[in-house]
């Protein structure tokens, strides 16, 4: 039985308080102290009676807590956090600043199994899934350092939809008004395209923003850089995305990492525009960020601008995402890159 109170939704805490012979409303005190006030010890939940706090502790219940190993700050303002889990495994989390937006890029797995060639995290391979508590606690830990967070993107280390149940649980926890109360339109899940789980996500009661790591206009190019495409080719992916958009009525974000001489030609932009013409969507063009052991090269600025112009002329809202956090290996696709050189202990 899971004894970590941070890993429980409010409904689960209500069930627990009743099982322990306590009043149901006390569950909200527990939930709020953990997720709104960032409490990390049962003794700090002052709104509970001493006897109930002792009862929880004596029965083995606890509140888990990430350990902040080190904080890295880039000159552009980006902040990267290296966290240690209870089993000594480590993850990275990134805070991005854009005007009034404070976006936290959280991890959902230790490592990643997707093996995308442009991503450093893939080189670490998959170790394990994070619990919902470990996912949500990245937000709590950053808030404890007095950073205000307005948006959360599940696009750090790992493939979120491969850790589906814990992802959904963490979204429920972070979205709840009694906790962090982060609006569902401020929560974005990024996936490389796990088709069955996208179908499941479309059927959830609340739907976060969906972002697809696309990176190619056709299967031939995508197969070269994203092994997942061999199992879920673009035909299957786009079909399930059409269903997702029909059910949720939401715009979809497509992420496209531009790689020199591979997927950045005007003809690639034209084919991409044709593929996306039936979607209500926007495209984020991302500069490729190098990491050790990868020979891919970034497209130059002129090429990126030309690519964006083709998409915009086709009526597709397009944004160029400039490199942020590159000096501290916090840019897109770089999480874990420092570990590959042995500069940070994984």
C-alpha positions as CSV (number, residue, x, y, z in Angstrom):
1,X,0.0,0.0,0.0
2,X,1.3,3.4,-0.9
3,X,2.0,5.4,2.2
4,X,3.2,8.6,0.5
5,X,0.5,11.3,1.2
6,X,2.0,13.5,-1.6
7,X,1.2,10.8,-4.1
8,X,-2.6,10.8,-3.3
9,X,-5.3,12.8,-4.9
10,X,-7.8,14.7,-2.7
11,X,-10.4,12.0,-3.3
12,X,-7.9,9.3,-2.2
13,X,-7.1,11.3,0.9
14,X,-10.8,11.6,1.7
15,X,-11.1,7.8,1.6
16,X,-8.0,7.5,3.8
17,X,-9.3,9.8,6.5
18,X,-12.6,7.9,6.6
19,X,-10.8,4.6,6.9
20,X,-8.8,5.9,9.8
21,X,-12.0,7.0,11.6
22,X,-11.5,10.7,10.9
23,X,-13.7,13.4,9.4
24,X,-13.7,13.5,5.6
25,X,-13.1,17.3,5.5
26,X,-9.7,16.8,7.1
27,X,-8.4,15.4,3.8
28,X,-8.5,18.9,2.3
29,X,-6.2,20.2,5.1
30,X,-3.7,17.5,4.3
31,X,-3.9,18.1,0.5
32,X,-3.6,21.9,0.8
33,X,-0.7,21.9,3.3
34,X,1.2,19.6,1.0
35,X,0.4,21.1,-2.4
36,X,-0.4,24.7,-1.6
37,X,1.9,25.4,1.3
38,X,4.6,22.9,0.3
39,X,4.6,21.0,3.6
40,X,7.1,18.2,3.7
41,X,6.4,16.7,7.2
42,X,3.2,15.5,8.8
43,X,4.0,17.4,12.0
44,X,3.8,20.7,10.0
45,X,0.1,20.1,9.1
46,X,-1.0,22.3,12.0
47,X,-4.7,22.2,11.1
48,X,-4.8,18.5,12.1
49,X,-5.1,17.5,15.7
50,X,-2.0,16.1,17.3
51,X,-3.6,12.7,17.8
52,X,-4.4,12.4,14.1
53,X,-0.9,13.5,13.0
54,X,0.5,10.8,15.4
55,X,-1.9,8.2,14.0
56,X,-0.7,8.9,10.4
57,X,3.0,8.8,11.4
58,X,2.6,5.6,13.5
59,X,0.9,3.8,10.6
60,X,3.8,4.6,8.3
61,X,2.4,7.5,6.3
62,X,4.8,10.2,5.2
63,X,5.3,13.1,2.8
64,X,8.1,12.5,0.2
65,X,10.5,15.2,-0.8
66,X,12.9,15.8,-3.6
67,X,16.4,16.8,-2.7
68,X,17.9,19.7,-4.6
69,X,21.4,18.7,-5.4
70,X,22.4,21.8,-7.4
71,X,20.9,24.8,-9.2
72,X,22.4,26.1,-12.5
73,X,21.7,29.6,-13.8
74,X,22.2,30.6,-17.4
75,X,23.0,34.3,-18.3
76,X,19.7,34.4,-20.3
77,X,17.8,33.8,-17.1
78,X,17.0,30.1,-17.5
79,X,17.4,28.0,-14.3
80,X,18.0,24.3,-14.2
81,X,17.5,22.2,-11.1
82,X,19.2,18.9,-10.5
83,X,17.0,16.8,-8.1
84,X,17.8,13.6,-6.3
85,X,15.0,11.0,-5.6
86,X,14.7,8.8,-2.6
87,X,16.5,6.0,-4.3
88,X,19.4,8.3,-5.2
89,X,18.4,8.5,-8.9
90,X,18.5,11.9,-10.4
91,X,16.4,14.1,-12.8
92,X,16.5,17.6,-14.2
93,X,13.9,20.3,-14.3
94,X,14.1,23.7,-16.1
95,X,12.5,27.0,-15.4
96,X,12.0,29.3,-18.4
97,X,11.3,33.0,-18.3
98,X,9.3,34.7,-21.1
99,X,7.8,38.1,-20.1
100,X,5.3,37.4,-17.4
101,X,5.3,33.7,-18.1
102,X,7.2,31.4,-15.8
103,X,7.2,28.0,-17.4
104,X,8.5,24.9,-15.6
105,X,9.6,22.0,-17.8
106,X,9.2,18.9,-15.6
107,X,10.4,15.4,-16.1
108,X,8.2,12.3,-16.0
109,X,10.8,9.5,-16.2
110,X,14.4,8.8,-15.1
111,X,16.0,8.6,-18.6
112,X,13.9,7.8,-21.7
113,X,13.3,4.8,-23.9
114,X,12.3,6.7,-27.1
115,X,15.9,6.9,-28.4
116,X,15.3,10.0,-30.6
117,X,18.7,10.8,-32.2
118,X,18.6,14.5,-31.5
119,X,18.0,14.2,-27.7
120,X,20.6,13.7,-25.1
121,X,18.2,12.2,-22.6
122,X,17.7,9.2,-24.9
123,X,21.4,8.3,-24.5
124,X,20.8,7.7,-20.8
125,X,18.2,5.0,-21.6
126,X,15.1,4.4,-19.4
127,X,15.7,3.7,-15.7
128,X,12.1,4.0,-14.3
129,X,8.9,6.0,-14.2
130,X,8.5,8.8,-11.7
131,X,5.6,8.6,-9.3
132,X,2.9,11.3,-9.4
133,X,4.4,12.7,-6.2
134,X,7.9,13.0,-7.8
135,X,6.4,14.7,-10.8
136,X,4.3,17.2,-8.8
137,X,7.1,17.7,-6.3
138,X,9.3,19.3,-9.0
139,X,6.8,22.1,-8.9
140,X,6.7,22.2,-5.1
141,X,10.5,22.2,-4.9
142,X,10.9,25.1,-7.3
143,X,8.1,27.1,-5.5
144,X,10.0,26.6,-2.2
145,X,12.9,28.6,-3.8
146,X,10.4,31.5,-4.2
147,X,9.9,31.2,-8.0
148,X,6.4,31.8,-9.2
149,X,5.2,29.4,-11.8
150,X,2.5,30.2,-14.3
151,X,2.8,27.3,-16.8
152,X,3.9,23.7,-16.7
153,X,5.1,21.6,-19.6
154,X,5.6,17.9,-19.3
155,X,8.5,17.8,-21.7
156,X,11.6,17.3,-19.6
157,X,13.3,13.9,-19.2
158,X,11.2,11.0,-20.5
159,X,8.1,10.3,-22.6
160,X,5.1,11.4,-20.5
161,X,2.6,9.1,-22.2
162,X,4.7,6.1,-21.3
163,X,4.0,7.0,-17.7
164,X,0.4,7.6,-18.3
165,X,-1.3,6.8,-15.0
166,X,1.2,8.9,-12.9
167,X,1.0,11.7,-15.5
168,X,-2.8,11.9,-15.2
169,X,-2.6,11.7,-11.4
170,X,0.0,14.6,-11.3
171,X,-2.2,16.7,-13.6
172,X,-5.1,16.2,-11.3
173,X,-3.0,17.2,-8.3
174,X,-1.5,20.3,-9.9
175,X,-4.8,21.4,-11.4
176,X,-6.8,21.1,-8.2
177,X,-8.0,24.4,-6.6
178,X,-7.0,23.2,-3.2
179,X,-3.4,22.8,-4.3
180,X,-1.4,24.7,-6.9
181,X,-4.5,25.5,-8.8
182,X,-2.7,25.6,-12.2
183,X,-5.3,26.0,-14.9
184,X,-5.7,23.1,-17.4
185,X,-4.9,25.5,-20.2
186,X,-1.6,26.2,-18.5
187,X,-0.6,22.5,-18.5
188,X,1.0,21.1,-21.7
189,X,1.8,17.4,-22.4
190,X,4.5,16.8,-25.0
191,X,4.7,13.4,-26.7
192,X,6.6,11.9,-29.6
193,X,3.4,10.2,-30.6
194,X,2.3,7.2,-28.5
195,X,-1.0,6.6,-30.4
196,X,-3.0,4.4,-27.9
197,X,-2.3,6.9,-25.1
198,X,-3.3,9.9,-27.1
199,X,-6.7,8.1,-27.6
200,X,-6.9,7.6,-23.8
201,X,-6.0,11.2,-23.2
202,X,-8.9,12.4,-25.5
203,X,-11.3,10.5,-23.3
204,X,-10.2,12.1,-20.0
205,X,-12.6,14.5,-18.2
206,X,-10.1,17.3,-18.4
207,X,-7.6,17.6,-21.3
208,X,-4.3,19.4,-21.1
209,X,-2.8,21.2,-24.1
210,X,-1.3,18.5,-26.4
211,X,2.1,19.1,-28.1
212,X,3.4,16.7,-30.7
213,X,7.2,16.3,-31.2
214,X,6.9,15.9,-35.0
215,X,10.3,17.0,-36.5
216,X,9.7,15.7,-40.0
217,X,7.3,16.1,-42.9
218,X,7.3,12.4,-43.9
219,X,7.9,8.9,-42.6
220,X,11.3,8.5,-44.3
221,X,12.9,11.4,-42.5
222,X,11.1,10.7,-39.2
223,X,12.2,7.1,-39.2
224,X,15.8,8.2,-39.3
225,X,15.6,10.4,-36.2
226,X,12.6,9.0,-34.2
227,X,12.4,5.2,-33.9
228,X,8.8,5.5,-32.5
229,X,7.7,6.4,-36.0
230,X,8.2,2.8,-37.2
231,X,5.6,1.6,-34.7
232,X,3.3,4.6,-35.1
233,X,3.9,6.2,-38.5
234,X,2.4,9.5,-39.5
235,X,-0.8,8.1,-41.0
236,X,-1.7,6.5,-37.6
237,X,-0.6,9.5,-35.6
238,X,-2.5,12.1,-37.7
239,X,-5.6,9.9,-37.6
240,X,-5.6,9.8,-33.8
241,X,-4.8,13.5,-33.6
242,X,-7.9,14.3,-35.8
243,X,-10.0,12.3,-33.3
244,X,-8.3,14.1,-30.4
245,X,-9.1,17.5,-31.8
246,X,-12.7,16.5,-32.7
247,X,-13.3,15.3,-29.1
248,X,-11.5,18.1,-27.2
249,X,-12.0,21.0,-29.5
250,X,-8.5,22.1,-28.7
251,X,-5.7,23.4,-30.9
252,X,-2.7,21.2,-31.1
253,X,0.9,22.3,-31.0
254,X,3.4,20.7,-33.3
255,X,7.1,20.9,-32.3
256,X,9.7,20.8,-35.1
257,X,13.4,20.6,-34.4
258,X,15.3,22.0,-37.4
259,X,18.3,19.9,-38.3
260,X,20.7,21.0,-41.1
261,X,20.3,19.3,-44.4
262,X,17.9,16.8,-43.0
263,X,14.4,18.4,-42.5
264,X,14.9,22.1,-43.1
265,X,14.6,22.6,-46.8
266,X,11.8,24.7,-48.4
267,X,10.3,21.5,-49.8
268,X,10.1,20.1,-46.3
269,X,8.2,23.2,-45.1
270,X,5.8,22.9,-48.0
271,X,5.1,19.2,-47.3
272,X,4.7,20.0,-43.6
273,X,2.2,22.7,-44.4
274,X,0.2,20.3,-46.5
275,X,0.2,17.7,-43.7
276,X,-1.1,20.2,-41.2
277,X,-3.7,22.0,-43.3
278,X,-6.7,20.3,-41.8
279,X,-5.6,20.9,-38.2
280,X,-6.3,23.9,-35.9
281,X,-2.7,24.2,-34.8
282,X,0.4,26.1,-34.2
283,X,4.0,25.1,-35.0
284,X,7.0,25.7,-32.7
285,X,10.2,25.7,-34.7
286,X,13.0,24.7,-32.4
287,X,16.7,25.3,-32.9
288,X,18.6,22.0,-32.6
289,X,20.8,21.9,-29.5
290,X,24.0,19.8,-29.8
291,X,25.1,17.2,-27.2
292,X,28.1,14.8,-26.9
293,X,28.2,11.9,-29.4
294,X,25.7,13.3,-31.8
295,X,26.8,14.5,-35.3
296,X,23.6,16.4,-36.2
297,X,24.0,20.1,-36.8
298,X,21.6,23.0,-36.3
299,X,20.1,24.9,-39.2
300,X,21.3,28.4,-39.6
301,X,19.2,31.5,-38.8
302,X,18.3,32.3,-42.4
303,X,17.1,28.7,-43.1
304,X,14.9,28.8,-40.0
305,X,13.4,32.1,-41.0
306,X,12.7,30.9,-44.5
307,X,11.1,27.7,-43.2
308,X,8.9,29.8,-40.9
309,X,7.8,32.1,-43.8
310,X,6.6,29.1,-45.8
311,X,4.4,27.9,-43.0
312,X,3.0,31.4,-42.2
313,X,2.2,31.9,-45.9
314,X,0.2,28.7,-45.7
315,X,-1.8,30.2,-42.9
316,X,-0.2,28.2,-40.0
317,X,0.7,30.1,-36.9
318,X,4.4,29.6,-36.4
319,X,6.8,30.6,-33.7
320,X,10.6,30.3,-33.6
321,X,11.8,29.1,-30.3
322,X,15.3,30.5,-29.7
323,X,17.8,28.6,-27.7
324,X,17.5,29.2,-24.0
325,X,19.7,27.6,-21.3
326,X,22.2,26.2,-23.7
327,X,25.2,27.2,-21.6
328,X,23.9,25.1,-18.6
329,X,22.6,22.3,-20.9
330,X,19.0,23.1,-20.1
331,X,17.9,23.7,-23.7
332,X,15.4,21.5,-25.6
333,X,16.9,18.0,-26.0
334,X,19.9,18.7,-23.7
335,X,18.7,17.4,-20.3
336,X,21.2,14.8,-19.1
337,X,23.8,16.0,-21.6
338,X,26.2,16.9,-18.7
339,X,26.0,13.3,-17.4
340,X,27.2,12.0,-20.8
341,X,30.5,13.7,-20.2
342,X,30.6,12.7,-16.5
343,X,30.4,16.3,-15.3
344,X,27.3,15.6,-13.2
345,X,26.7,12.4,-11.4
346,X,23.5,10.8,-12.9
